[in-house]
Amino acid sequence: MTLALAVLLALAVGWCWGHRTARVRIIPVGALATEDEAALLAADRARFEEIAAQLRTDTQRDPSAGSSCGAPHHLYPETLCTEPAGHYVRDRHPHGGPLIISGRECGGAAWDEPQDAA
């Protein structure tokens, strides 16, 4: 029994001493945070350009679609309506298109024209 307690004590002391003297080394692998951010921004920009080019070629390819409405959103002027021209009817057929804020597509938007305060 005494031998078992001595072995247990030796293991406990060895475990504590080993963890106390352990060294933690941080080895950076891959790119830095700024390089990651730049790469993500470049990928987002390339995706935006690809979508914009696809939208331009879709309207050029299908002559029966006519021209798009192109009405700008009243709060986000970069957001343009992509519905066919002449589609708008208040409260029934709103404007719609990709929501673009600061040159980046952030989802979709549907909007009515603001009413004049008279």
Secondary structure, 3 states (H helix, E strand, C coil): CHHHHHHHHHHHHHHHHHHHCCCCCCCCCCCCHHHHHHHHHHHHHHHHHHHHHHHHHHHHHCHHHCCECCCECCCCCCCECCCECCCCECCCECEEEEEEECCEEEEEEEECCCCCCC
